[in-house]
Amino acid sequence: MVLAAIPAEGLPVKIALESRQDGGETARSVLDGRLYAKAGALYLRYAEEDGRIRSTLRWDGRTLRLVRTGDVESAQTFEPGVETGGYYRTPLVRFDLRTRTRRLRVEADGRSFPMVWSWAYRLEAGGADAGEFVINLTIREADES
């Protein structure tokens, strides 16, 4: 991890997010975010759904944790070969989540950008199989022009 190059106030980044469920069509979006380094971990913060959902990813070199707040409240932990618990809540529903991560990789190129964070997992929501998911994030330093 290249933590020294990230200022305390964080670094503005552009995030290309790709998500695919059960081998179906890939959903793509581009998001503005901020990358932070704190206590030996990287934190990536960004907003989804026109700012109604705020997401934070924490990478500590072994596990990735996703926490969402706003219209959706959720938490998931991704650790290869380990089944982890989590939750998903909206004003209308609440599900307990079980996540079985089969792949988790964080790659940096050159001085640290672009960074690629990718993971694949099987999700169980409320006791029912919700499918296999593949997520790829490409993180680039934002152009501050």
C-alpha positions in Angstrom: 0.0 0.0 0.0 1.3 3.4 -0.9 -0.1 5.4 2.0 2.5 8.2 2.3 1.4 9.8 -1.0 -2.2 10.4 0.3 -2.6 13.7 2.2 -4.5 13.7 5.6 -7.5 15.4 4.1 -7.8 12.7 1.5 -7.2 12.7 -2.3 -10.0 13.4 -4.8 -10.5 10.4 -7.1 -12.7 9.2 -10.0 -14.1 5.7 -9.6 -15.2 3.5 -12.4 -17.5 0.9 -10.9 -18.5 -2.3 -12.7 -20.9 -4.8 -11.1 -22.2 -8.1 -12.5 -24.6 -10.5 -10.9 -24.8 -14.2 -11.9 -22.8 -13.7 -15.1 -25.4 -11.2 -16.5 -25.0 -7.8 -18.0 -22.4 -5.6 -16.4 -23.7 -2.4 -14.8 -21.3 0.5 -15.0 -21.1 3.9 -13.4 -18.5 6.6 -12.8 -18.4 8.2 -9.4 -16.5 11.0 -7.6 -14.9 10.0 -4.4 -12.1 10.5 -1.9 -9.3 8.2 -0.9 -7.9 8.4 2.7 -5.1 6.6 4.5 -5.5 6.1 8.2 -4.0 3.6 10.7 -2.5 1.4 8.0 -5.7 1.1 6.0 -7.1 2.7 2.9 -10.6 4.2 2.9 -12.6 5.0 -0.2 -15.7 7.2 0.2 -18.2 8.0 -2.5 -21.9 8.7 -3.0 -24.4 6.7 -4.9 -28.0 7.3 -6.0 -27.6 11.1 -6.4 -26.0 11.4 -3.0 -28.8 9.5 -1.1 -26.5 6.7 -0.3 -22.9 7.3 1.1 -20.5 4.4 0.8 -17.2 3.7 2.5 -14.9 0.9 1.6 -12.0 0.1 4.0 -9.1 -2.0 2.8 -6.6 -3.2 5.5 -4.4 -5.4 3.4 -6.5 -8.5 4.2 -10.2 -7.7 4.3 -12.5 -5.2 2.6 -15.4 -3.8 4.5 -18.3 -1.9 2.8 -20.6 0.3 4.8 -23.5 2.2 3.3 -25.5 4.9 5.1 -28.5 7.0 3.9 -31.5 5.6 2.1 -29.9 2.2 2.5 -28.0 1.1 5.7 -25.8 -1.9 5.1 -22.5 -3.5 6.0 -20.6 -6.3 4.4 -17.1 -7.7 5.0 -15.2 -9.5 2.2 -12.4 -11.9 3.2 -11.3 -14.7 0.8 -12.4 -18.2 1.9 -14.3 -16.8 4.9 -18.1 -16.6 5.3 -19.0 -13.3 7.0 -22.2 -11.7 8.3 -23.7 -8.4 7.6 -27.0 -6.6 7.2 -29.1 -4.6 4.7 -31.8 -2.2 5.9 -34.2 0.3 4.3 -37.2 1.9 5.9 -39.3 -1.0 4.5 -37.1 -4.1 4.9 -34.2 -5.6 6.9 -32.1 -8.6 5.8 -29.3 -10.4 7.5 -26.5 -11.0 4.9 -24.0 -13.9 4.6 -21.1 -13.3 2.2 -18.7 -16.0 1.0 -15.8 -14.3 -0.8 -14.0 -16.3 -3.4 -11.7 -13.6 -4.7 -10.4 -10.3 -3.4 -7.6 -8.4 -5.0 -6.2 -4.8 -4.7 -3.7 -3.8 -7.3 -1.8 -0.6 -7.8 0.2 0.4 -10.9 3.1 2.8 -11.0 3.1 5.3 -8.2 -0.2 3.9 -7.0 -2.7 5.0 -9.7 -4.8 3.6 -11.2 -5.7 1.3 -8.4 -7.9 -1.7 -9.1 -10.0 -3.2 -6.3 -11.9 -6.3 -7.4 -13.8 -9.0 -5.6 -16.2 -11.9 -6.3 -18.6 -13.4 -3.8 -21.8 -15.4 -3.2 -24.5 -13.6 -1.3 -27.2 -14.9 0.9 -29.9 -12.4 2.0 -32.5 -13.2 4.6 -31.6 -16.9 4.3 -32.1 -17.1 0.6 -29.4 -17.3 -2.1 -29.1 -13.9 -3.8 -26.5 -14.9 -6.4 -22.9 -14.6 -7.4 -21.5 -11.0 -7.7 -18.3 -9.7 -9.3 -17.3 -6.1 -8.5 -14.4 -4.1 -10.1 -13.4 -0.6 -9.1 -10.8 1.3 -11.0 -9.6 4.3 -9.0 -7.8 7.2 -10.6 -6.6 10.5 -9.2 -9.1 13.2 -10.1 -8.1 15.9 -12.5 -8.1 19.1 -10.5 -8.1 21.5 -13.4 
